[in-house]
């Protein structure tokens, strides 16, 4: 594994922000909850969420752009499913943010003094 550069850090931070932005809305979380059981047609999502087509399309685009869902077309309908790799990626980011054991200062508790 190589040394991370500042641009790598910025890219990783931007990716984390994109993932968590996609997860930061109640409607998008509702969509993901519905997709937990497997692939769903957009018409099913619209009916169950009682959402206008334009509003649902916006939220699906945010999820798709973040890689949280994938879609496929069949005739005039689109079918969506969760992208498990993106959820694994979000979980890995959260694990990286877990606090580490606190180090005791060599100064006996003094800081910057």
Secondary structure as UniProt FT lines:
FT   HELIX           6..22
FT   HELIX           26..35
FT   TURN            36..37
FT   STRAND          40..41
FT   HELIX           42..49
FT   HELIX           53..65
FT   TURN            66..67
FT   STRAND          69..74
FT   TURN            75..76
FT   STRAND          77..82
FT   HELIX           84..97
FT   TURN            106..107
//
